[in-house]
Amino acid sequence: MANQIAANLAAQGEAAAVAETAAHITRYWDPRMRAAILAADAAGLSPIARAAIASLPR
């Protein structure tokens, strides 16, 4: 799901897409979903999604 969000926002440019992807995850994802993606292997994430996840508070 993070990859889909990042792909939809990619047209805004990388920095904006990273920030908006992180904001979307923070606003709309259940805390359990956020915890799961923070604990998961980031290898399957796009560069934008990976950067967005890395910017989330732990």
C-alpha positions in Angstrom: 0.0 0.0 0.0 2.9 2.4 0.8 4.2 1.8 -2.7 0.9 2.7 -4.3 0.6 5.9 -2.3 4.2 6.9 -3.2 3.5 6.1 -6.9 0.4 8.3 -6.9 2.3 11.2 -5.3 5.5 10.8 -7.4 4.5 13.4 -9.9 4.9 16.1 -7.2 8.7 15.5 -7.2 10.7 13.2 -4.9 10.9 15.5 -1.8 7.2 16.4 -1.9 6.2 12.8 -2.6 8.2 11.5 0.4 6.7 14.2 2.7 3.2 13.6 1.5 3.5 9.8 1.7 4.8 10.0 5.3 2.0 12.5 6.1 -0.7 10.2 4.6 0.7 7.2 6.6 0.7 9.2 9.8 -2.8 10.6 9.3 -4.7 7.6 7.9 -2.9 4.4 8.9 -3.9 2.6 12.0 -1.1 2.5 14.6 -0.8 -1.3 14.1 -0.2 -0.8 10.4 2.4 1.9 11.0 4.2 -0.4 13.5 4.1 -3.3 11.1 5.7 -1.3 8.2 8.3 0.1 10.6 9.2 -3.4 11.6 9.1 -4.9 8.1 11.9 -5.4 5.6 12.0 -2.3 3.4 13.5 -4.1 0.4 10.2 -4.3 -1.4 9.5 -0.6 -1.0 10.0 2.0 -3.8 12.7 4.6 -3.0 10.0 7.2 -2.2 8.1 4.8 0.1 11.3 3.7 1.8 12.3 7.4 2.5 8.8 8.1 3.8 8.9 5.2 6.1 12.4 6.2 7.3 11.1 9.6 8.2 8.3 8.4 10.4 8.7 8.8 14.2 9.7 5.5 15.9 
